[in-house]
Amino acid sequence: MSPAEIRSILFDLVAAMLLAALDQTIVATAMPTIGRELGDAENLPWIVTAYLLASTAVTPLYGKLSDIHGRRVMLLIAIAIFSIGSLACALAPTMVTLALARGLQGAGGGGLIALAQTILADILSPKERARYQVYVASVFVVSSLAGPLLGGFLAQHLHWSVIFWINLPIGVIAYLLTNSKLKLLPRNERQHRLDYLGAILLVLGSSGLMLTLNWGGVRYPWVSAPVLGLLVVSALISAGFVVRLLTVSEPLIPLDVLKDQVVYSATLSACFAMGTLIGLTIYVPIFLEGVIGLNPSWSGLAMVPLMVGTVIGATLSSRSMMYFKHYKRAPLAMMATSLACCMIIAAQGDRLPLWLMEGLFVLLSIGIGTVLPLSTIAIQNTVERHQLGIATAAMNFFRSLGGALIVAVFGTIVLGSTMGGDVGAGHDIGSLIHGTNAALLAGAFRWVFLAASVGLLLALGFLAAMEERPLQSSL
């Protein structure tokens, strides 16, 4: 394909990814307004939980189905489902219908990012692909920075439903452009059989686990009957899925993909790196406000270095993969720097001047950013072309689970240290720690940053263990 055609397709893919990435951040600041206007603040967390459950559970299905039926068809279906879900959200008269609509929206959003990454692998060799990974990282940074600001502005000055209405014109444009441009894609699909029972087990098991991680320690205590019961059920279903993988002739996720040393090492490295980043983006604002004493506006500005550093790291990593044979060396060095920065914050966080802490946040996020494109390209470089869809989707699936797990760990640490673990239904982290003694909160965040250091250490370890296979220079 010509460079102009590649740039044109890349623009379409960025638009599709932005739909999903922005929708995960734009809702947060509009939630108080939504709860007040719909008169149901108790069930407000469901508009986030429903989306996360659906988007995580269906991601491997999109990958497998794209290997069977082609990327273009599945991306069009994902955009259509997401747009219909957005329309249903905008028209929702009650919190229950809004939560259901968010689940439908998530069923579309779960395919957008994984399929976009897979399509890049269809049109570019691994070495060429490194050049464009920075655009993927930029999507998430833009959504993280612009989403909360845009959501709060629209909810305050217009109406909360506008945050869903704006998805419709973007979705229509993405659909029309995708429908025409992606006809140029090479065809790599093969005749596969979709393991329907395995797909059902995966959806139920992962949904149960995600719900457990979202509820545990926040909505219900970890030792409560709803959380323990849900955990047991999801564990049994997940065990059934593992048995299905080992016994069926063509499992949903091929065993040769799961057993590949590069695939599982890169996936686990990305899982812990991305999970730690997600956890920090959620809890660092609480640290900045409750311990450092910043107001919400300054706290938001202080988060910018943590997000921008990710793009810098992704750019450095991508460029090193293009020009250096040993493309792991720079990411390994930067991840070691990230680990050191996180440990310094854990030890001295409440006593550091703000400018120095911001510098440490930049270095910390640069290291994490180096892992993300490297893991994606390394996995796509090692699997067969007809397995690109499921391999890329599986990586995104485990990234989501890793994020949910680490966020749950951070929340348990904060609650256990500040509230004695006494959590009741309907409470959230922000309301529980509001007014907590700053010294007590500082002690809790020392353990949070130590836990983040463990996550970065695991990411560094799996990255170091990953086999460094030569990147293919042609499709």
Summary of the structure (lengths in Angstrom):
residues: 475
radius of gyration: 21.4
end to end distance: 11.1
largest distance: 61.2
contacts: 1787
relative contact order: 0.13
helix: 82%
strand: 0%
